[in-house]
Amino acid sequence: MKLLRNNVKTSAGYIPGEQPIDPRVIKLNTNENPYPPSPRVLEAIHAVTAEQLRRYPSPSGQAFREAAAQLHNVTPDHILTFNGGDELLSVAIRAAADENDTVAFFEPSYSLYPVLTQIHGARANILSYNIDGTRWSLPANVENADAAIMLIVNPNAPSGHLEPVEKLAAIAASFRGLLVIDEAYVDFAPQSSLDLVRQFPNVLILRTMSKGYSLAGLRFGYAIAQPQLLREIEKVRDSYPVDAIAIAAATAAINDQPYARDTWQKVKAERARMTAELQKLGFTMPESHSNFVLATAPQKSDAKSIYETLKARGILVRWWQLPRIADKVRITIGTPEQNNRLLAELATLV
């Protein structure tokens, strides 16, 4: 009896970051915003009526589309909503790549990319970042990659480094497939690739409400692309991908830009302070434009041991047994109080 496709049976699946049950644990491992969402979000949730729950939601999440379009200075048909950025990635691969087509992505990068590629039955073209000490950059001539779709997370995860928009524009101009620029962390960066949507019909930008808007528990993401591309992508998307509560909450969050931008500034200020303090302890790291830092353990220290000891002391950071990053820990920027506790513990370990 065969119940599952071989690509599913042989896949290791995606391994999410640990989600502790104990509220006393300081959680600096999965890049949530350390500050709560806008108060308008809870107001919007409380205002959802029984009638809204009885009926199916707007298939397009129209209220959110209009709010996001106004923010990004595009028309609403440039916006398409999804049940989180991960669903967008899955839909984009299914829409652009036939089985046995090639999906190009980079390593180290978001570890969901190879999982989605394998489950779909596509082939992976894994391109390696150039890493010179703390300097990360895309390899040369990636625009010539033979692939149906290319995935670039910018700012990068796990490094936090930012590729120039000009480099991404050059890739978009020459690459012959769909170019997905994953901007999950762009709210903490000084620039976005949004203008490339206006220039290139093959560019799709991923945005999420999880990081910058403190809605990781809600699962809400969206695409920005030219309308003719999104009309095709929409054929693959679920019929009602975002529910009435999510639409109301996400719309309230994106409409409260002063609140969101205040949290971004707090995170960026703490990121600068944490970078300086970690360097004093002997850690090295790329310049981060995200809400985390990727810190290489000091000489005579071991990243795995740091991760395990911190966990035993009630602090979670992220560590991977993977080539090129096994000597590093990724640290989400927390509140000043959380960061101070982490620094105090690290000072006893290195």
Secondary structure, 3 states (H helix, E strand, C coil): CCCCCHHHHCCCCCCCCCCCCCCCCEECCCCCCCCCCCHHHHHHHHCCCHHHHHCCCCCCCHHHHHHHHHHHCCCHHHEEEECCHHHHHHHHHHHHCCCCCEEEEEECCCCHHHHHHHHHCCEEEEEECEEECCEEECCCCHHHCCCCEEEEECCCCCCCCCCCHHHHHHHHHHCCCEEEEECCCHHHCCCCCHHHHHHCCCEEEEEECCCCCCCCCCCCEEEECCHHHHHHHCCCCCCCCCCHHHHHHHHHHHHCHHHHHHHHHHHHHHHHHHHHHHHHCCCECCCCCCCEEEEECCCCCCHHHHHHHHHHCCEECECCCCCCCCCEEEEECCCHHHHHHHHHHHHCCC
